[in-house]
Amino acid sequence: MPSVMIRQTADGKLSFYVAKKDLEETIDTLEFDSAEKWGGEVKLEDGSLFYIDPMPAPKLPMTIRAKKL
């Protein structure tokens, strides 16, 4: 499970960065995106899939563990 950094870009999109892989992509879809439940399956614009355990909406930027699907 890599550690990833998620931040909001200037245009309001979410950026997903995996340092060990030097991968930075924009998040295309997020399974859960509400104040009560945020995370789940994350699809990046390059087609990669990751999973983040659902949690209440976090304050960005943040570093979290994500599982590659």
C-alpha positions in Angstrom: 0.0 0.0 0.0 1.7 3.2 -1.1 1.4 6.5 0.7 -0.2 9.0 -1.6 -0.7 12.8 -1.4 -4.0 14.3 -2.4 -4.3 18.0 -3.0 -6.7 20.3 -4.7 -5.4 22.1 -7.8 -5.9 25.7 -8.8 -8.7 24.6 -11.2 -10.6 22.8 -8.4 -9.7 19.2 -9.4 -8.0 16.7 -7.1 -4.4 15.7 -7.8 -3.2 12.2 -6.7 0.6 11.8 -6.2 2.6 8.6 -5.5 6.1 9.6 -4.6 7.8 6.2 -4.9 6.4 5.8 -8.5 6.8 9.5 -9.4 3.2 9.3 -10.5 1.0 12.4 -10.5 -2.4 12.2 -12.0 -5.8 14.0 -11.7 -8.5 12.1 -10.0 -11.2 11.3 -12.6 -13.8 9.7 -10.2 -14.1 9.2 -6.5 -16.6 6.6 -5.3 -17.7 8.6 -2.2 -17.5 12.4 -2.2 -19.7 13.8 0.5 -19.0 15.4 3.9 -20.0 12.2 5.7 -18.3 9.7 3.5 -15.2 10.3 1.3 -12.9 7.9 -0.4 -13.6 4.4 -1.8 -12.5 3.5 -5.3 -10.5 6.2 -7.0 -10.1 6.2 -10.7 -7.3 8.4 -12.2 -7.4 10.0 -15.6 -4.7 7.5 -16.9 -7.1 4.6 -16.0 -5.3 3.4 -12.8 -7.5 2.3 -9.9 -6.8 2.7 -6.2 -8.8 2.2 -3.0 -8.9 4.6 0.0 -10.8 3.5 3.1 -13.9 5.7 3.3 -13.8 8.4 6.0 -15.4 11.8 6.7 -14.3 14.4 4.2 -10.6 15.3 5.0 -8.9 18.7 4.9 -6.6 18.9 1.9 -3.8 18.5 1.2 -3.3 15.2 3.0 -1.1 12.1 2.9 -2.9 8.7 3.2 -2.4 5.0 2.4 -4.0 3.8 -0.8 -4.3 0.3 -2.2 -3.7 -0.3 -5.9 -6.5 -2.3 -7.5 
